[in-house]
Amino acid sequence: MKKANVLIGVSIASMLALTGCVSESTNEKVETAQTVEKAVEKPEVQKSDKVQDDLLSYMNEIMPSLAEQEVEVISLYDSVSGPNYTDDETMYNTILDEVIPKYGKFITNLEEVKVETEELRNIHENYIKAVNIQNSGFVTILSALEEQDMDKMNEANEKLTEARKMMRDYQTQIQALAKENDVIIEME
């Protein structure tokens, strides 16, 4: 029984570390949701470019609702981790019953997005890879909690860190594509 208590205590510390990873990606998603609503063509440019049109549609019509879905799921995770952590059972049940099913639906919706141009499609595919890694991190947390296994908790941390980096890369790539195609992305 002492071993389980030690693992639970270490698990709590690990969850605090996880919150930092996920909270940053949550902030990124919130920024994306705010950014999405403000993508506009530069007024001095009067061209009708396929990439530009695709990017404007993606940022203004497609991504806002997806960003809202992701923010909802990350908020659910945040509600049971870090300073909001109460116990392993509550965290486990929330991740199992709410986070993973809702994130799975979000991923399905994200994978159904159709973009016209190769440039944007490649960036979008990178985002899909990032959210799948993050989802794998959530699944690994469940396994770590079930087995009280710190190695698995460390593996979950690594997955969440990798996903966070990939999400930052996605945002950088979107910004670069916007700049190349005379689209302004205004952040509130």
C-alpha positions as a Markdown table, in Angstrom:
| # | Residue | x | y | z |
|---|---|---|---|---|
| 1 | Met | 0.0 | 0.0 | 0.0 |
| 2 | Lys | 2.9 | 2.4 | 0.7 |
| 3 | Lys | 4.0 | 2.0 | -3.0 |
| 4 | Ala | 0.6 | 3.0 | -4.2 |
| 5 | Asn | 0.6 | 6.1 | -2.0 |
| 6 | Val | 4.0 | 7.1 | -3.2 |
| 7 | Leu | 2.9 | 6.7 | -6.8 |
| 8 | Ile | -0.3 | 8.7 | -6.2 |
| 9 | Gly | 1.8 | 11.5 | -4.7 |
| 10 | Val | 4.2 | 11.4 | -7.6 |
| 11 | Ser | 1.3 | 11.3 | -9.9 |
| 12 | Ile | -0.1 | 14.5 | -8.5 |
| 13 | Ala | 3.3 | 16.2 | -9.0 |
| 14 | Ser | 3.4 | 14.9 | -12.5 |
| 15 | Met | -0.1 | 16.2 | -13.2 |
| 16 | Leu | 1.1 | 19.6 | -12.1 |
| 17 | Ala | 3.8 | 19.4 | -14.8 |
| 18 | Leu | 1.2 | 18.2 | -17.3 |
| 19 | Thr | -1.0 | 21.2 | -16.7 |
| 20 | Gly | 1.8 | 23.5 | -17.8 |
| 21 | Cys | 2.0 | 21.6 | -21.0 |
| 22 | Val | -1.7 | 21.6 | -21.7 |
| 23 | Ser | -2.3 | 25.1 | -20.4 |
| 24 | Glu | 0.1 | 26.5 | -22.9 |
| 25 | Ser | -1.6 | 24.6 | -25.7 |
| 26 | Thr | -4.9 | 25.9 | -24.4 |
| 27 | Asn | -3.7 | 29.4 | -24.6 |
| 28 | Glu | -2.5 | 28.8 | -28.1 |
| 29 | Lys | -6.0 | 27.4 | -29.0 |
| 30 | Val | -7.7 | 30.4 | -27.4 |
| 31 | Glu | -5.4 | 32.7 | -29.4 |
| 32 | Thr | -6.2 | 30.7 | -32.5 |
| 33 | Ala | -9.9 | 31.0 | -31.9 |
| 34 | Gln | -9.5 | 34.8 | -31.5 |
| 35 | Thr | -7.2 | 34.9 | -34.5 |
| 36 | Val | -9.5 | 32.9 | -36.7 |
| 37 | Glu | -12.2 | 35.5 | -36.5 |
| 38 | Lys | -9.9 | 38.2 | -37.8 |
| 39 | Ala | -8.2 | 36.9 | -40.9 |
| 40 | Val | -8.6 | 39.4 | -43.6 |
| 41 | Glu | -7.2 | 40.2 | -47.0 |
| 42 | Lys | -4.8 | 43.1 | -47.1 |
| 43 | Pro | -6.9 | 46.0 | -48.5 |
| 44 | Glu | -4.2 | 47.2 | -50.9 |
| 45 | Val | -4.0 | 43.8 | -52.6 |
| 46 | Gln | -6.7 | 43.1 | -55.1 |
| 47 | Lys | -5.7 | 39.7 | -56.2 |
| 48 | Ser | -7.9 | 36.6 | -56.1 |
| 49 | Asp | -5.4 | 33.9 | -55.1 |
| 50 | Lys | -6.4 | 30.3 | -54.5 |
| 51 | Val | -4.2 | 29.9 | -51.5 |
| 52 | Gln | -5.4 | 33.3 | -50.1 |
| 53 | Asp | -9.1 | 32.3 | -50.6 |
| 54 | Asp | -8.5 | 28.9 | -49.1 |
| 55 | Leu | -6.7 | 30.4 | -46.1 |
| 56 | Leu | -9.4 | 33.0 | -45.5 |
| 57 | Ser | -12.1 | 30.3 | -45.6 |
| 58 | Tyr | -10.1 | 28.1 | -43.3 |
| 59 | Met | -9.4 | 30.8 | -40.8 |
| 60 | Asn | -12.8 | 32.5 | -40.8 |
| 61 | Glu | -15.3 | 29.8 | -41.5 |
| 62 | Ile | -13.8 | 26.4 | -40.5 |
| 63 | Met | -11.5 | 26.9 | -37.6 |
| 64 | Pro | -13.6 | 29.0 | -35.2 |
| 65 | Ser | -16.0 | 26.2 | -34.3 |
| 66 | Leu | -13.2 | 23.6 | -34.1 |
| 67 | Ala | -11.2 | 25.9 | -31.9 |
| 68 | Glu | -14.2 | 26.2 | -29.6 |
| 69 | Gln | -14.5 | 22.4 | -29.4 |
| 70 | Glu | -10.8 | 22.0 | -28.5 |
| 71 | Val | -10.9 | 24.8 | -25.9 |
| 72 | Glu | -13.9 | 23.0 | -24.3 |
| 73 | Val | -12.0 | 19.7 | -24.0 |
| 74 | Ile | -8.8 | 21.3 | -22.7 |
| 75 | Ser | -10.9 | 23.2 | -20.1 |
| 76 | Leu | -12.4 | 19.8 | -19.0 |
| 77 | Tyr | -8.9 | 18.4 | -18.6 |
| 78 | Asp | -7.7 | 21.5 | -16.8 |
| 79 | Ser | -10.7 | 21.2 | -14.4 |
| 80 | Val | -9.1 | 18.0 | -12.9 |
| 81 | Ser | -5.4 | 18.7 | -13.2 |
| 82 | Gly | -2.8 | 21.0 | -11.7 |
| 83 | Pro | -4.3 | 23.3 | -9.0 |
| 84 | Asn | -7.8 | 21.7 | -9.7 |
| 85 | Tyr | -6.5 | 18.2 | -9.1 |
| 86 | Thr | -8.5 | 16.4 | -6.3 |
| 87 | Asp | -7.7 | 12.7 | -6.7 |
| 88 | Asp | -6.7 | 10.1 | -9.3 |
| 89 | Glu | -10.3 | 8.7 | -9.5 |
| 90 | Thr | -11.9 | 12.0 | -10.4 |
| 91 | Met | -9.1 | 12.7 | -13.0 |
| 92 | Tyr | -9.4 | 9.3 | -14.4 |
| 93 | Asn | -13.2 | 9.4 | -14.7 |
| 94 | Thr | -13.2 | 12.9 | -16.3 |
| 95 | Ile | -10.6 | 11.9 | -18.8 |
| 96 | Leu | -12.3 | 8.6 | -19.6 |
| 97 | Asp | -15.9 | 9.9 | -19.7 |
| 98 | Glu | -15.5 | 13.4 | -21.0 |
| 99 | Val | -12.1 | 14.4 | -22.3 |
| 100 | Ile | -11.3 | 11.5 | -24.6 |
| 101 | Pro | -14.8 | 11.1 | -26.1 |
| 102 | Lys | -15.1 | 14.9 | -26.8 |
| 103 | Tyr | -11.5 | 15.1 | -28.1 |
| 104 | Gly | -12.2 | 12.1 | -30.3 |
| 105 | Lys | -15.2 | 13.9 | -31.8 |
| 106 | Phe | -13.0 | 17.1 | -32.3 |
| 107 | Ile | -10.3 | 15.0 | -34.1 |
| 108 | Thr | -12.9 | 13.4 | -36.3 |
| 109 | Asn | -14.3 | 16.9 | -37.2 |
| 110 | Leu | -10.7 | 18.2 | -37.8 |
| 111 | Glu | -9.9 | 15.2 | -40.1 |
| 112 | Glu | -13.1 | 15.9 | -42.1 |
| 113 | Val | -11.9 | 19.4 | -43.0 |
| 114 | Lys | -11.3 | 19.8 | -46.7 |
| 115 | Val | -8.8 | 22.3 | -47.9 |
| 116 | Glu | -8.2 | 23.1 | -51.6 |
| 117 | Thr | -4.6 | 24.0 | -51.7 |
| 118 | Glu | -1.6 | 21.8 | -51.0 |
| 119 | Glu | 0.2 | 24.5 | -49.0 |
| 120 | Leu | -2.7 | 24.7 | -46.5 |
| 121 | Arg | -3.4 | 21.0 | -46.6 |
| 122 | Asn | 0.2 | 20.2 | -45.5 |
| 123 | Ile | -0.1 | 22.6 | -42.5 |
| 124 | His | -3.5 | 21.3 | -41.6 |
| 125 | Glu | -2.2 | 17.7 | -41.6 |
| 126 | Asn | 0.6 | 18.7 | -39.2 |
| 127 | Tyr | -2.1 | 20.0 | -36.9 |
| 128 | Ile | -4.0 | 16.7 | -37.1 |
| 129 | Lys | -0.8 | 14.9 | -36.2 |
| 130 | Ala | -0.3 | 17.2 | -33.2 |
| 131 | Val | -3.9 | 16.7 | -31.8 |
| 132 | Asn | -3.5 | 12.9 | -32.3 |
| 133 | Ile | -0.3 | 12.9 | -30.2 |
| 134 | Gln | -2.1 | 15.0 | -27.6 |
| 135 | Asn | -5.0 | 12.6 | -27.5 |
| 136 | Ser | -2.5 | 9.7 | -27.2 |
| 137 | Gly | -1.1 | 11.6 | -24.2 |
| 138 | Phe | -4.5 | 11.7 | -22.6 |
| 139 | Val | -4.9 | 7.9 | -23.2 |
| 140 | Thr | -1.5 | 7.3 | -21.7 |
| 141 | Ile | -2.5 | 9.3 | -18.6 |
| 142 | Leu | -5.4 | 6.9 | -18.1 |
| 143 | Ser | -3.1 | 3.9 | -18.4 |
| 144 | Ala | -0.6 | 5.5 | -15.9 |
| 145 | Leu | -3.4 | 6.2 | -13.4 |
| 146 | Glu | -4.8 | 2.7 | -13.8 |
| 147 | Glu | -1.4 | 1.1 | -13.2 |
| 148 | Gln | 0.1 | 3.8 | -10.9 |
| 149 | Asp | 3.0 | 3.8 | -13.3 |
| 150 | Met | 5.3 | 6.8 | -13.3 |
| 151 | Asp | 7.1 | 5.7 | -16.4 |
| 152 | Lys | 3.8 | 5.9 | -18.3 |
| 153 | Met | 3.1 | 9.3 | -16.7 |
| 154 | Asn | 6.5 | 10.5 | -18.0 |
| 155 | Glu | 5.6 | 9.1 | -21.4 |
| 156 | Ala | 2.3 | 11.1 | -21.3 |
| 157 | Asn | 4.3 | 14.2 | -20.4 |
| 158 | Glu | 6.6 | 13.7 | -23.3 |
| 159 | Lys | 3.6 | 13.3 | -25.7 |
| 160 | Leu | 1.9 | 16.4 | -24.4 |
| 161 | Thr | 5.2 | 18.3 | -24.7 |
| 162 | Glu | 5.7 | 17.1 | -28.3 |
| 163 | Ala | 2.1 | 18.0 | -29.2 |
| 164 | Arg | 2.5 | 21.5 | -27.7 |
| 165 | Lys | 5.6 | 22.1 | -29.8 |
| 166 | Met | 3.8 | 20.9 | -32.9 |
| 167 | Met | 0.8 | 23.2 | -32.2 |
| 168 | Arg | 3.2 | 26.1 | -31.9 |
| 169 | Asp | 4.8 | 25.1 | -35.2 |
| 170 | Tyr | 1.3 | 24.9 | -36.8 |
| 171 | Gln | 0.6 | 28.5 | -35.7 |
| 172 | Thr | 4.0 | 29.7 | -37.1 |
| 173 | Gln | 3.3 | 27.9 | -40.4 |
| 174 | Ile | -0.2 | 29.5 | -40.6 |
| 175 | Gln | 1.3 | 33.0 | -39.9 |
| 176 | Ala | 3.9 | 32.5 | -42.6 |
| 177 | Leu | 1.4 | 31.2 | -45.1 |
| 178 | Ala | -0.8 | 34.2 | -44.3 |
| 179 | Lys | 2.1 | 36.6 | -44.8 |
| 180 | Glu | 3.1 | 35.0 | -48.1 |
| 181 | Asn | -0.5 | 35.3 | -49.4 |
| 182 | Asp | -1.3 | 38.8 | -48.2 |
| 183 | Val | -3.6 | 37.8 | -45.4 |
| 184 | Ile | -3.6 | 39.7 | -42.2 |
| 185 | Ile | -4.2 | 37.7 | -39.0 |
| 186 | Glu | -5.2 | 40.1 | -36.3 |
| 187 | Met | -5.0 | 39.0 | -32.7 |
| 188 | Glu | -7.2 | 40.5 | -30.0 |
